[in-house]
């Protein structure tokens, strides 16, 4: 299936660390000077990027595009690709912070705009009906899992996680058909998270994934995949990790759950009142 604009842009950023040297040169031009790519011939792009025309054709095929012209059409339609050249070093704090702000705004916008209404309604209903919610993530994304557990427990949805994969596997083995597993993974390719999903699916557990790549193994295994966007390349072109989009997606689901049942605000207030004694 051919990618739409959002899927193409999200995949560019989610795959930044996986491209070959030749592909990386092409991607650098797409991100740093999309206007040139739109107006260039394949020969001109090959010359400027110091790659072969065959490398450009292979890149387009890898991105599930029909060819170079298809790439140009998607870029011409897209307002999500950065149009300003990226700073290669931290020569200016102001410029770095400005770029950071722009990247985060784009991540939030792309993530929220990408929420499918009908699918989101089904996700909300699935969470509402769940007996237990296991939330799992790895590495730098794990704080998002903790935040999700905090939020869901506040509104009466019993949620839990584990920093140890072995403990998480033990938890997953006890999940039942009425339970839900939420998996948060930027790449959507974590082997350990995939194993957790496979265990959950054997027990007829619904799986909701939050990934940057809708074509990833985790997205494919899940009942629902929420696309999160990554737009950050601050210190170097390879730096693309961000938790902002995942946090945004979880926050959106949380707020929609409350909007669907205003009585949940009372549960939050009760919880806040009980923990208020820890504050000055």
Protein Blocks (a to p, Z undefined) as FASTA:
>chain_A
ZZdfklmmmmmmmmmmmpcfklmmmmmmmmmmmmlmmmpcfklmmmmnopafklmmmmmm
mnopabjklmmmmmmmpckbcfbdcdfbdfbfklmmmmmmmmmmmmmmmmmmmpcfklmm
mmmmmmmmpmbdcdddehjllmmmmmmmmmmmmnopacdddfbfklmmmmmmmpcfkbcc
ddddfklpafklmmmmmmmmmnopacddddfblkbmklmmpmbdcddddfbdfkbmklmc
dfklmmmmmmmmmmmmmmmmmmlmmmmmmmmmmmmmmpZZ
